[in-house]
Amino acid sequence: MSKEILDSDGLPGHDYFLDAVNHIDDAVANNTIAAGAAKGLVYSLVETLGSMVGDPDLPSHLKSGYMGALDLAVELEAKLSKLR
């Protein structure tokens, strides 16, 4: 099954970000990524999603999906902050 990366507005769908967060979480769980690298990637995702959610021109259907992805990324960021 092929997923479209960009939606009709030309923006990445929230599934794109959810997949990224889940991939990083899996990599941390399987010790296939350094904790520092995972923290940096998640930080970038949180910053990107935060700026996208804050965009007043963002369509509401995208905003709700991005907010869900942002919540998941923030949870992972908190989990990673407990790692050394």
PDB file with SEQRES, HELIX, SHEET and CRYST1 records, atoms N, CA, C and O in Angstrom:
SEQRES   1 A   84  MET SER LYS GLU ILE LEU ASP SER ASP GLY LEU PRO GLY          
SEQRES   2 A   84  HIS ASP TYR PHE LEU ASP ALA VAL ASN HIS ILE ASP ASP          
SEQRES   3 A   84  ALA VAL ALA ASN ASN THR ILE ALA ALA GLY ALA ALA LYS          
SEQRES   4 A   84  GLY LEU VAL TYR SER LEU VAL GLU THR LEU GLY SER MET          
SEQRES   5 A   84  VAL GLY ASP PRO ASP LEU PRO SER HIS LEU LYS SER GLY          
SEQRES   6 A   84  TYR MET GLY ALA LEU ASP LEU ALA VAL GLU LEU GLU ALA          
SEQRES   7 A   84  LYS LEU SER LYS LEU ARG                                      
HELIX    1 AA1 HIS A   14  ALA A   29  1                                  16    
HELIX    2 AA2 ALA A   35  VAL A   53  1                                  19    
HELIX    3 AA3 SER A   60  SER A   81  1                                  22    
CRYST1    1.000    1.000    1.000  90.00  90.00  90.00 P 1           1          
ATOM      1  N   MET A   1       0.839  -1.169   0.000  1.00  0.00           N  
ATOM      2  CA  MET A   1       0.000   0.000   0.000  1.00  0.00           C  
ATOM      3  C   MET A   1       0.886   1.235   0.000  1.00  0.00           C  
ATOM      4  O   MET A   1       1.785   1.355   0.833  1.00  0.00           O  
ATOM      5  N   SER A   2       0.644   2.138  -0.913  1.00  0.00           N  
ATOM      6  CA  SER A   2       1.433   3.344  -1.050  1.00  0.00           C  
ATOM      7  C   SER A   2       0.720   4.520  -0.393  1.00  0.00           C  
ATOM      8  O   SER A   2      -0.465   4.757  -0.632  1.00  0.00           O  
ATOM      9  N   LYS A   3       1.458   5.251   0.437  1.00  0.00           N  
ATOM     10  CA  LYS A   3       0.893   6.431   1.080  1.00  0.00           C  
ATOM     11  C   LYS A   3       1.376   7.668   0.354  1.00  0.00           C  
ATOM     12  O   LYS A   3       2.530   7.747  -0.067  1.00  0.00           O  
ATOM     13  N   GLU A   4       0.489   8.627   0.214  1.00  0.00           N  
ATOM     14  CA  GLU A   4       0.881   9.906  -0.342  1.00  0.00           C  
ATOM     15  C   GLU A   4       1.571  10.710   0.756  1.00  0.00           C  
ATOM     16  O   GLU A   4       1.043  10.835   1.861  1.00  0.00           O  
ATOM     17  N   ILE A   5       2.742  11.250   0.455  1.00  0.00           N  
ATOM     18  CA  ILE A   5       3.451  12.048   1.444  1.00  0.00           C  
ATOM     19  C   ILE A   5       2.805  13.423   1.574  1.00  0.00           C  
ATOM     20  O   ILE A   5       2.679  13.944   2.682  1.00  0.00           O  
ATOM     21  N   LEU A   6       2.395  14.013   0.455  1.00  0.00           N  
ATOM     22  CA  LEU A   6       1.785  15.333   0.480  1.00  0.00           C  
ATOM     23  C   LEU A   6       0.292  15.230   0.257  1.00  0.00           C  
ATOM     24  O   LEU A   6      -0.170  14.417  -0.543  1.00  0.00           O  
ATOM     25  N   ASP A   7      -0.465  16.055   0.967  1.00  0.00           N  
ATOM     26  CA  ASP A   7      -1.908  16.049   0.763  1.00  0.00           C  
ATOM     27  C   ASP A   7      -2.271  17.068  -0.318  1.00  0.00           C  
ATOM     28  O   ASP A   7      -1.388  17.622  -0.973  1.00  0.00           O  
ATOM     29  N   SER A   8      -3.538  17.307  -0.498  1.00  0.00           N  
ATOM     30  CA  SER A   8      -3.991  18.203  -1.567  1.00  0.00           C  
ATOM     31  C   SER A   8      -3.538  19.644  -1.360  1.00  0.00           C  
ATOM     32  O   SER A   8      -3.523  20.423  -2.313  1.00  0.00           O  
ATOM     33  N   ASP A   9      -3.165  20.017  -0.126  1.00  0.00           N  
ATOM     34  CA  ASP A   9      -2.660  21.359   0.150  1.00  0.00           C  
ATOM     35  C   ASP A   9      -1.161  21.464  -0.099  1.00  0.00           C  
ATOM     36  O   ASP A   9      -0.585  22.541   0.055  1.00  0.00           O  
ATOM     37  N   GLY A  10      -0.526  20.370  -0.479  1.00  0.00           N  
ATOM     38  CA  GLY A  10       0.911  20.365  -0.709  1.00  0.00           C  
ATOM     39  C   GLY A  10       1.727  20.223   0.562  1.00  0.00           C  
ATOM     40  O   GLY A  10       2.943  20.416   0.541  1.00  0.00           O  
ATOM     41  N   LEU A  11       1.079  19.890   1.665  1.00  0.00           N  
ATOM     42  CA  LEU A  11       1.756  19.716   2.946  1.00  0.00           C  
ATOM     43  C   LEU A  11       1.810  18.236   3.308  1.00  0.00           C  
ATOM     44  O   LEU A  11       0.943  17.460   2.905  1.00  0.00           O  
ATOM     45  N   PRO A  12       2.837  17.845   4.073  1.00  0.00           N  
ATOM     46  CA  PRO A  12       2.898  16.439   4.493  1.00  0.00           C  
ATOM     47  C   PRO A  12       1.704  16.083   5.363  1.00  0.00           C  
ATOM     48  O   PRO A  12       1.289  16.878   6.205  1.00  0.00           O  
ATOM     49  N   GLY A  13       1.158  14.908   5.168  1.00  0.00           N  
ATOM     50  CA  GLY A  13       0.067  14.434   5.999  1.00  0.00           C  
ATOM     51  C   GLY A  13       0.578  14.080   7.384  1.00  0.00           C  
ATOM     52  O   GLY A  13       1.774  13.859   7.571  1.00  0.00           O  
ATOM     53  N   HIS A  14      -0.324  14.028   8.353  1.00  0.00           N  
ATOM     54  CA  HIS A  14       0.101  13.735   9.725  1.00  0.00           C  
ATOM     55  C   HIS A  14       0.668  12.330   9.853  1.00  0.00           C  
ATOM     56  O   HIS A  14       1.478  12.081  10.746  1.00  0.00           O  
ATOM     57  N   ASP A  15       0.265  11.404   8.985  1.00  0.00           N  
ATOM     58  CA  ASP A  15       0.811  10.046   9.019  1.00  0.00           C  
ATOM     59  C   ASP A  15       2.321  10.042   8.788  1.00  0.00           C  
ATOM     60  O   ASP A  15       3.040   9.209   9.339  1.00  0.00           O  
ATOM     61  N   TYR A  16       2.782  10.965   7.984  1.00  0.00           N  
ATOM     62  CA  TYR A  16       4.206  11.102   7.700  1.00  0.00           C  
ATOM     63  C   TYR A  16       4.968  11.356   9.001  1.00  0.00           C  
ATOM     64  O   TYR A  16       6.015  10.756   9.242  1.00  0.00           O  
ATOM     65  N   PHE A  17       4.434  12.251   9.836  1.00  0.00           N  
ATOM     66  CA  PHE A  17       5.081  12.587  11.103  1.00  0.00           C  
ATOM     67  C   PHE A  17       4.894  11.482  12.138  1.00  0.00           C  
ATOM     68  O   PHE A  17       5.808  11.192  12.909  1.00  0.00           O  
ATOM     69  N   LEU A  18       3.719  10.867  12.156  1.00  0.00           N  
ATOM     70  CA  LEU A  18       3.496   9.747  13.074  1.00  0.00           C  
ATOM     71  C   LEU A  18       4.462   8.612  12.773  1.00  0.00           C  
ATOM     72  O   LEU A  18       5.023   8.007  13.687  1.00  0.00           O  
ATOM     73  N   ASP A  19       4.656   8.324  11.490  1.00  0.00           N  
ATOM     74  CA  ASP A  19       5.599   7.270  11.101  1.00  0.00           C  
ATOM     75  C   ASP A  19       7.014   7.613  11.568  1.00  0.00           C  
ATOM     76  O   ASP A  19       7.746   6.736  12.027  1.00  0.00           O  
ATOM     77  N   ALA A  20       7.398   8.880  11.452  1.00  0.00           N  
ATOM     78  CA  ALA A  20       8.736   9.303  11.877  1.00  0.00           C  
ATOM     79  C   ALA A  20       8.907   9.113  13.380  1.00  0.00           C  
ATOM     80  O   ALA A  20       9.919   8.574  13.828  1.00  0.00           O  
ATOM     81  N   VAL A  21       7.929   9.550  14.151  1.00  0.00           N  
ATOM     82  CA  VAL A  21       8.002   9.408  15.610  1.00  0.00           C  
ATOM     83  C   VAL A  21       8.058   7.932  15.993  1.00  0.00           C  
ATOM     84  O   VAL A  21       8.871   7.540  16.831  1.00  0.00           O  
ATOM     85  N   ASN A  22       7.209   7.123  15.392  1.00  0.00           N  
ATOM     86  CA  ASN A  22       7.197   5.689  15.705  1.00  0.00           C  
ATOM     87  C   ASN A  22       8.500   5.008  15.297  1.00  0.00           C  
ATOM     88  O   ASN A  22       8.980   4.113  15.993  1.00  0.00           O  
ATOM     89  N   HIS A  23       9.068   5.428  14.181  1.00  0.00           N  
ATOM     90  CA  HIS A  23      10.334   4.853  13.723  1.00  0.00           C  
ATOM     91  C   HIS A  23      11.448   5.160  14.722  1.00  0.00           C  
ATOM     92  O   HIS A  23      12.250   4.286  15.051  1.00  0.00           O  
ATOM     93  N   ILE A  24      11.496   6.395  15.199  1.00  0.00           N  
ATOM     94  CA  ILE A  24      12.515   6.768  16.186  1.00  0.00           C  
ATOM     95  C   ILE A  24      12.300   6.002  17.482  1.00  0.00           C  
ATOM     96  O   ILE A  24      13.255   5.506  18.081  1.00  0.00           O  
ATOM     97  N   ASP A  25      11.055   5.905  17.912  1.00  0.00           N  
ATOM     98  CA  ASP A  25      10.746   5.164  19.142  1.00  0.00           C  
ATOM     99  C   ASP A  25      11.185   3.706  19.019  1.00  0.00           C  
ATOM    100  O   ASP A  25      11.772   3.156  19.950  1.00  0.00           O  
ATOM    101  N   ASP A  26      10.907   3.085  17.890  1.00  0.00           N  
ATOM    102  CA  ASP A  26      11.324   1.693  17.661  1.00  0.00           C  
ATOM    103  C   ASP A  26      12.841   1.565  17.649  1.00  0.00           C  
ATOM    104  O   ASP A  26      13.395   0.614  18.198  1.00  0.00           O  
ATOM    105  N   ALA A  27      13.505   2.524  17.022  1.00  0.00           N  
ATOM    106  CA  ALA A  27      14.972   2.488  16.951  1.00  0.00           C  
ATOM    107  C   ALA A  27      15.587   2.609  18.339  1.00  0.00           C  
ATOM    108  O   ALA A  27      16.580   1.946  18.637  1.00  0.00           O  
ATOM    109  N   VAL A  28      15.007   3.443  19.181  1.00  0.00           N  
ATOM    110  CA  VAL A  28      15.497   3.581  20.561  1.00  0.00           C  
ATOM    111  C   VAL A  28      15.264   2.278  21.317  1.00  0.00           C  
ATOM    112  O   VAL A  28      16.151   1.798  22.024  1.00  0.00           O  
ATOM    113  N   ALA A  29      14.084   1.712  21.171  1.00  0.00           N  
ATOM    114  CA  ALA A  29      13.752   0.467  21.872  1.00  0.00           C  
ATOM    115  C   ALA A  29      14.669  -0.677  21.448  1.00  0.00           C  
ATOM    116  O   ALA A  29      14.976  -1.556  22.254  1.00  0.00           O  
ATOM    117  N   ASN A  30      15.103  -0.671  20.199  1.00  0.00           N  
ATOM    118  CA  ASN A  30      15.956  -1.745  19.679  1.00  0.00           C  
ATOM    119  C   ASN A  30      17.448  -1.399  19.726  1.00  0.00           C  
ATOM    120  O   ASN A  30      18.287  -2.143  19.219  1.00  0.00           O  
ATOM    121  N   ASN A  31      17.756  -0.263  20.339  1.00  0.00           N  
ATOM    122  CA  ASN A  31      19.156   0.196  20.449  1.00  0.00           C  
ATOM    123  C   ASN A  31      19.850   0.291  19.094  1.00  0.00           C  
ATOM    124  O   ASN A  31      21.029  -0.040  18.973  1.00  0.00           O  
ATOM    125  N   THR A  32      19.129   0.738  18.091  1.00  0.00           N  
ATOM    126  CA  THR A  32      19.736   0.902  16.762  1.00  0.00           C  
ATOM    127  C   THR A  32      19.989   2.367  16.435  1.00  0.00           C  
ATOM    128  O   THR A  32      20.340   2.704  15.304  1.00  0.00           O  
ATOM    129  N   ILE A  33      19.812   3.238  17.428  1.00  0.00           N  
ATOM    130  CA  ILE A  33      20.098   4.661  17.266  1.00  0.00           C  
ATOM    131  C   ILE A  33      20.651   5.168  18.589  1.00  0.00           C  
ATOM    132  O   ILE A  33      20.224   4.738  19.660  1.00  0.00           O  
ATOM    133  N   ALA A  34      21.592   6.075  18.502  1.00  0.00           N  
ATOM    134  CA  ALA A  34      22.131   6.682  19.716  1.00  0.00           C  
ATOM    135  C   ALA A  34      21.077   7.584  20.342  1.00  0.00           C  
ATOM    136  O   ALA A  34      20.320   8.249  19.635  1.00  0.00           O  
ATOM    137  N   ALA A  35      21.031   7.603  21.653  1.00  0.00           N  
ATOM    138  CA  ALA A  35      20.032   8.407  22.360  1.00  0.00           C  
ATOM    139  C   ALA A  35      20.140   9.878  21.973  1.00  0.00           C  
ATOM    140  O   ALA A  35      19.122  10.548  21.806  1.00  0.00           O  
ATOM    141  N   GLY A  36      21.352  10.382  21.831  1.00  0.00           N  
ATOM    142  CA  GLY A  36      21.541  11.784  21.458  1.00  0.00           C  
ATOM    143  C   GLY A  36      20.984  12.093  20.082  1.00  0.00           C  
ATOM    144  O   GLY A  36      20.392  13.150  19.867  1.00  0.00           O  
ATOM    145  N   ALA A  37      21.175  11.168  19.151  1.00  0.00           N  
ATOM    146  CA  ALA A  37      20.636  11.353  17.800  1.00  0.00           C  
ATOM    147  C   ALA A  37      19.111  11.332  17.832  1.00  0.00           C  
ATOM    148  O   ALA A  37      18.459  12.141  17.173  1.00  0.00           O  
ATOM    149  N   ALA A  38      18.551  10.410  18.595  1.00  0.00           N  
ATOM    150  CA  ALA A  38      17.094  10.326  18.717  1.00  0.00           C  
ATOM    151  C   ALA A  38      16.534  11.604  19.324  1.00  0.00           C  
ATOM    152  O   ALA A  38      15.518  12.124  18.863  1.00  0.00           O  
ATOM    153  N   LYS A  39      17.197  12.110  20.358  1.00  0.00           N  
ATOM    154  CA  LYS A  39      16.750  13.347  20.995  1.00  0.00           C  
ATOM    155  C   LYS A  39      16.760  14.503  19.996  1.00  0.00           C  
ATOM    156  O   LYS A  39      15.820  15.297  19.963  1.00  0.00           O  
ATOM    157  N   GLY A  40      17.804  14.604  19.188  1.00  0.00           N  
ATOM    158  CA  GLY A  40      17.901  15.662  18.195  1.00  0.00           C  
ATOM    159  C   GLY A  40      16.811  15.572  17.143  1.00  0.00           C  
ATOM    160  O   GLY A  40      16.222  16.581  16.755  1.00  0.00           O  
ATOM    161  N   LEU A  41      16.549  14.361  16.685  1.00  0.00           N  
ATOM    162  CA  LEU A  41      15.503  14.160  15.682  1.00  0.00           C  
ATOM    163  C   LEU A  41      14.124  14.498  16.239  1.00  0.00           C  
ATOM    164  O   LEU A  41      13.319  15.149  15.572  1.00  0.00           O  
ATOM    165  N   VAL A  42      13.860  14.053  17.459  1.00  0.00           N  
ATOM    166  CA  VAL A  42      12.558  14.331  18.061  1.00  0.00           C  
ATOM    167  C   VAL A  42      12.408  15.823  18.342  1.00  0.00           C  
ATOM    168  O   VAL A  42      11.331  16.387  18.153  1.00  0.00           O  
ATOM    169  N   TYR A  43      13.478  16.457  18.788  1.00  0.00           N  
ATOM    170  CA  TYR A  43      13.434  17.905  19.013  1.00  0.00           C  
ATOM    171  C   TYR A  43      13.046  18.619  17.717  1.00  0.00           C  
ATOM    172  O   TYR A  43      12.205  19.518  17.720  1.00  0.00           O  
ATOM    173  N   SER A  44      13.663  18.211  16.621  1.00  0.00           N  
ATOM    174  CA  SER A  44      13.348  18.823  15.323  1.00  0.00           C  
ATOM    175  C   SER A  44      11.900  18.589  14.922  1.00  0.00           C  
ATOM    176  O   SER A  44      11.247  19.487  14.391  1.00  0.00           O  
ATOM    177  N   LEU A  45      11.397  17.390  15.173  1.00  0.00           N  
ATOM    178  CA  LEU A  45       9.992  17.099  14.872  1.00  0.00           C  
ATOM    179  C   LEU A  45       9.052  17.957  15.707  1.00  0.00           C  
ATOM    180  O   LEU A  45       8.066  18.486  15.193  1.00  0.00           O  
ATOM    181  N   VAL A  46       9.358  18.096  17.000  1.00  0.00           N  
ATOM    182  CA  VAL A  46       8.517  18.911  17.881  1.00  0.00           C  
ATOM    183  C   VAL A  46       8.516  20.363  17.409  1.00  0.00           C  
ATOM    184  O   VAL A  46       7.465  21.000  17.356  1.00  0.00           O  
ATOM    185  N   GLU A  47       9.682  20.878  17.071  1.00  0.00           N  
ATOM    186  CA  GLU A  47       9.767  22.266  16.599  1.00  0.00           C  
ATOM    187  C   GLU A  47       9.018  22.455  15.285  1.00  0.00           C  
ATOM    188  O   GLU A  47       8.295  23.437  15.115  1.00  0.00           O  
ATOM    189  N   THR A  48       9.188  21.533  14.371  1.00  0.00           N  
ATOM    190  CA  THR A  48       8.509  21.625  13.071  1.00  0.00           C  
ATOM    191  C   THR A  48       7.001  21.549  13.237  1.00  0.00           C  
ATOM    192  O   THR A  48       6.267  22.380  12.703  1.00  0.00           O  
ATOM    193  N   LEU A  49       6.544  20.554  13.977  1.00  0.00           N  
ATOM    194  CA  LEU A  49       5.106  20.398  14.182  1.00  0.00           C  
ATOM    195  C   LEU A  49       4.525  21.576  14.960  1.00  0.00           C  
ATOM    196  O   LEU A  49       3.413  22.022  14.676  1.00  0.00           O  
ATOM    197  N   GLY A  50       5.266  22.073  15.927  1.00  0.00           N  
ATOM    198  CA  GLY A  50       4.799  23.219  16.699  1.00  0.00           C  
ATOM    199  C   GLY A  50       4.598  24.448  15.834  1.00  0.00           C  
ATOM    200  O   GLY A  50       3.614  25.170  15.989  1.00  0.00           O  
ATOM    201  N   SER A  51       5.532  24.685  14.923  1.00  0.00           N  
ATOM    202  CA  SER A  51       5.375  25.847  14.041  1.00  0.00           C  
ATOM    203  C   SER A  51       4.248  25.630  13.047  1.00  0.00           C  
ATOM    204  O   SER A  51       3.563  26.581  12.671  1.00  0.00           O  
ATOM    205  N   MET A  52       4.049  24.401  12.618  1.00  0.00           N  
ATOM    206  CA  MET A  52       2.962  24.120  11.680  1.00  0.00           C  
ATOM    207  C   MET A  52       1.602  24.279  12.357  1.00  0.00           C  
ATOM    208  O   MET A  52       0.678  24.851  11.777  1.00  0.00           O  
ATOM    209  N   VAL A  53       1.483  23.772  13.582  1.00  0.00           N  
ATOM    210  CA  VAL A  53       0.220  23.880  14.320  1.00  0.00           C  
ATOM    211  C   VAL A  53      -0.100  25.344  14.608  1.00  0.00           C  
ATOM    212  O   VAL A  53      -1.266  25.737  14.626  1.00  0.00           O  
ATOM    213  N   GLY A  54       0.931  26.141  14.830  1.00  0.00           N  
ATOM    214  CA  GLY A  54       0.730  27.556  15.131  1.00  0.00           C  
ATOM    215  C   GLY A  54       0.414  28.421  13.926  1.00  0.00           C  
ATOM    216  O   GLY A  54       0.126  29.608  14.084  1.00  0.00           O  
ATOM    217  N   ASP A  55       0.461  27.862  12.730  1.00  0.00           N  
ATOM    218  CA  ASP A  55       0.191  28.628  11.518  1.00  0.00           C  
ATOM    219  C   ASP A  55      -1.307  28.902  11.406  1.00  0.00           C  
ATOM    220  O   ASP A  55      -2.099  27.966  11.293  1.00  0.00           O  
ATOM    221  N   PRO A  56      -1.704  30.177  11.437  1.00  0.00           N  
ATOM    222  CA  PRO A  56      -3.139  30.487  11.369  1.00  0.00           C  
ATOM    223  C   PRO A  56      -3.775  30.128  10.028  1.00  0.00           C  
ATOM    224  O   PRO A  56      -4.997  30.009   9.937  1.00  0.00           O  
ATOM    225  N   ASP A  57      -2.969  29.957   8.999  1.00  0.00           N  
ATOM    226  CA  ASP A  57      -3.502  29.619   7.677  1.00  0.00           C  
ATOM    227  C   ASP A  57      -3.609  28.119   7.440  1.00  0.00           C  
ATOM    228  O   ASP A  57      -4.070  27.682   6.385  1.00  0.00           O  
ATOM    229  N   LEU A  58      -3.179  27.329   8.426  1.00  0.00           N  
ATOM    230  CA  LEU A  58      -3.230  25.879   8.273  1.00  0.00           C  
ATOM    231  C   LEU A  58      -4.683  25.409   8.326  1.00  0.00           C  
ATOM    232  O   LEU A  58      -5.407  25.747   9.262  1.00  0.00           O  
ATOM    233  N   PRO A  59      -5.112  24.634   7.334  1.00  0.00           N  
ATOM    234  CA  PRO A  59      -6.487  24.122   7.348  1.00  0.00           C  
ATOM    235  C   PRO A  59      -6.745  23.274   8.598  1.00  0.00           C  
ATOM    236  O   PRO A  59      -5.863  22.560   9.075  1.00  0.00           O  
ATOM    237  N   SER A  60      -7.957  23.366   9.110  1.00  0.00           N  
ATOM    238  CA  SER A  60      -8.289  22.690  10.369  1.00  0.00           C  
ATOM    239  C   SER A  60      -8.121  21.172  10.294  1.00  0.00           C  
ATOM    240  O   SER A  60      -7.758  20.548  11.290  1.00  0.00           O  
ATOM    241  N   HIS A  61      -8.378  20.566   9.126  1.00  0.00           N  
ATOM    242  CA  HIS A  61      -8.226  19.114   9.031  1.00  0.00           C  
ATOM    243  C   HIS A  61      -6.764  18.701   9.184  1.00  0.00           C  
ATOM    244  O   HIS A  61      -6.478  17.614   9.686  1.00  0.00           O  
ATOM    245  N   LEU A  62      -5.846  19.550   8.759  1.00  0.00           N  
ATOM    246  CA  LEU A  62      -4.431  19.247   8.956  1.00  0.00           C  
ATOM    247  C   LEU A  62      -3.999  19.555  10.381  1.00  0.00           C  
ATOM    248  O   LEU A  62      -3.209  18.821  10.974  1.00  0.00           O  
ATOM    249  N   LYS A  63      -4.529  20.654  10.927  1.00  0.00           N  
ATOM    250  CA  LYS A  63      -4.130  21.064  12.270  1.00  0.00           C  
ATOM    251  C   LYS A  63      -4.416  19.969  13.298  1.00  0.00           C  
ATOM    252  O   LYS A  63      -3.570  19.692  14.149  1.00  0.00           O  
ATOM    253  N   SER A  64      -5.572  19.353  13.234  1.00  0.00           N  
ATOM    254  CA  SER A  64      -5.913  18.321  14.220  1.00  0.00           C  
ATOM    255  C   SER A  64      -4.982  17.114  14.091  1.00  0.00           C  
ATOM    256  O   SER A  64      -4.564  16.546  15.100  1.00  0.00           O  
ATOM    257  N   GLY A  65      -4.660  16.728  12.883  1.00  0.00           N  
ATOM    258  CA  GLY A  65      -3.730  15.606  12.678  1.00  0.00           C  
ATOM    259  C   GLY A  65      -2.331  15.937  13.157  1.00  0.00           C  
ATOM    260  O   GLY A  65      -1.667  15.108  13.781  1.00  0.00           O  
ATOM    261  N   TYR A  66      -1.885  17.150  12.865  1.00  0.00           N  
ATOM    262  CA  TYR A  66      -0.558  17.577  13.310  1.00  0.00           C  
ATOM    263  C   TYR A  66      -0.496  17.667  14.832  1.00  0.00           C  
ATOM    264  O   TYR A  66       0.532  17.354  15.433  1.00  0.00           O  
ATOM    265  N   MET A  67      -1.592  18.095  15.455  1.00  0.00           N  
ATOM    266  CA  MET A  67      -1.607  18.185  16.915  1.00  0.00           C  
ATOM    267  C   MET A  67      -1.455  16.807  17.546  1.00  0.00           C  
ATOM    268  O   MET A  67      -0.774  16.658  18.561  1.00  0.00           O  
ATOM    269  N   GLY A  68      -2.087  15.804  16.952  1.00  0.00           N  
ATOM    270  CA  GLY A  68      -1.929  14.441  17.442  1.00  0.00           C  
ATOM    271  C   GLY A  68      -0.502  13.955  17.305  1.00  0.00           C  
ATOM    272  O   GLY A  68       0.036  13.328  18.217  1.00  0.00           O  
ATOM    273  N   ALA A  69       0.115  14.243  16.167  1.00  0.00           N  
ATOM    274  CA  ALA A  69       1.510  13.858  15.953  1.00  0.00           C  
ATOM    275  C   ALA A  69       2.425  14.615  16.907  1.00  0.00           C  
ATOM    276  O   ALA A  69       3.392  14.055  17.422  1.00  0.00           O  
ATOM    277  N   LEU A  70       2.117  15.887  17.141  1.00  0.00           N  
ATOM    278  CA  LEU A  70       2.909  16.694  18.071  1.00  0.00           C  
ATOM    279  C   LEU A  70       2.819  16.122  19.485  1.00  0.00           C  
ATOM    280  O   LEU A  70       3.831  16.023  20.178  1.00  0.00           O  
ATOM    281  N   ASP A  71       1.628  15.752  19.910  1.00  0.00           N  
ATOM    282  CA  ASP A  71       1.461  15.152  21.241  1.00  0.00           C  
ATOM    283  C   ASP A  71       2.302  13.887  21.387  1.00  0.00           C  
ATOM    284  O   ASP A  71       2.947  13.678  22.414  1.00  0.00           O  
ATOM    285  N   LEU A  72       2.292  13.055  20.363  1.00  0.00           N  
ATOM    286  CA  LEU A  72       3.071  11.817  20.397  1.00  0.00           C  
ATOM    287  C   LEU A  72       4.572  12.121  20.442  1.00  0.00           C  
ATOM    288  O   LEU A  72       5.324  11.467  21.164  1.00  0.00           O  
ATOM    289  N   ALA A  73       4.996  13.114  19.668  1.00  0.00           N  
ATOM    290  CA  ALA A  73       6.413  13.496  19.655  1.00  0.00           C  
ATOM    291  C   ALA A  73       6.844  14.060  21.008  1.00  0.00           C  
ATOM    292  O   ALA A  73       7.952  13.783  21.469  1.00  0.00           O  
ATOM    293  N   VAL A  74       5.984  14.842  21.641  1.00  0.00           N  
ATOM    294  CA  VAL A  74       6.304  15.400  22.961  1.00  0.00           C  
ATOM    295  C   VAL A  74       6.414  14.276  23.988  1.00  0.00           C  
ATOM    296  O   VAL A  74       7.289  14.313  24.853  1.00  0.00           O  
ATOM    297  N   GLU A  75       5.542  13.283  23.903  1.00  0.00           N  
ATOM    298  CA  GLU A  75       5.627  12.126  24.806  1.00  0.00           C  
ATOM    299  C   GLU A  75       6.954  11.388  24.627  1.00  0.00           C  
ATOM    300  O   GLU A  75       7.591  10.992  25.603  1.00  0.00           O  
ATOM    301  N   LEU A  76       7.362  11.210  23.374  1.00  0.00           N  
ATOM    302  CA  LEU A  76       8.625  10.538  23.106  1.00  0.00           C  
ATOM    303  C   LEU A  76       9.789  11.403  23.595  1.00  0.00           C  
ATOM    304  O   LEU A  76      10.771  10.880  24.121  1.00  0.00           O  
ATOM    305  N   GLU A  77       9.685  12.701  23.427  1.00  0.00           N  
ATOM    306  CA  GLU A  77      10.732  13.601  23.904  1.00  0.00           C  
ATOM    307  C   GLU A  77      10.895  13.483  25.422  1.00  0.00           C  
ATOM    308  O   GLU A  77      12.016  13.471  25.929  1.00  0.00           O  
ATOM    309  N   ALA A  78       9.781  13.395  26.138  1.00  0.00           N  
ATOM    310  CA  ALA A  78       9.836  13.217  27.596  1.00  0.00           C  
ATOM    311  C   ALA A  78      10.476  11.881  27.961  1.00  0.00           C  
ATOM    312  O   ALA A  78      11.267  11.801  28.901  1.00  0.00           O  
ATOM    313  N   LYS A  79      10.135  10.847  27.222  1.00  0.00           N  
ATOM    314  CA  LYS A  79      10.707   9.515  27.450  1.00  0.00           C  
ATOM    315  C   LYS A  79      12.222   9.541  27.218  1.00  0.00           C  
ATOM    316  O   LYS A  79      12.991   8.958  27.981  1.00  0.00           O  
ATOM    317  N   LEU A  80      12.627  10.222  26.160  1.00  0.00           N  
ATOM    318  CA  LEU A  80      14.044  10.292  25.825  1.00  0.00           C  
ATOM    319  C   LEU A  80      14.827  11.140  26.823  1.00  0.00           C  
ATOM    320  O   LEU A  80      16.016  10.905  27.037  1.00  0.00           O  
ATOM    321  N   SER A  81      14.178  12.109  27.424  1.00  0.00           N  
ATOM    322  CA  SER A  81      14.881  12.979  28.377  1.00  0.00           C  
ATOM    323  C   SER A  81      15.323  12.197  29.623  1.00  0.00           C  
ATOM    324  O   SER A  81      16.211  12.631  30.357  1.00  0.00           O  
ATOM    325  N   LYS A  82      14.696  11.046  29.846  1.00  0.00           N  
ATOM    326  CA  LYS A  82      15.060  10.207  30.984  1.00  0.00           C  
ATOM    327  C   LYS A  82      16.286   9.334  30.677  1.00  0.00           C  
ATOM    328  O   LYS A  82      16.877   8.742  31.580  1.00  0.00           O  
ATOM    329  N   LEU A  83      16.659   9.264  29.388  1.00  0.00           N  
ATOM    330  CA  LEU A  83      17.839   8.483  28.998  1.00  0.00           C  
ATOM    331  C   LEU A  83      19.091   9.332  29.153  1.00  0.00           C  
ATOM    332  O   LEU A  83      19.042  10.560  29.081  1.00  0.00           O  
ATOM    333  N   ARG A  84      20.181   8.676  29.361  1.00  0.00           N  
ATOM    334  CA  ARG A  84      21.443   9.420  29.476  1.00  0.00           C  
ATOM    335  C   ARG A  84      22.159   9.442  28.189  1.00  0.00           C  
ATOM    336  O   ARG A  84      23.240  10.021  28.093  1.00  0.00           O  
TER     337      ARG A  84                                                      
END                                                                             
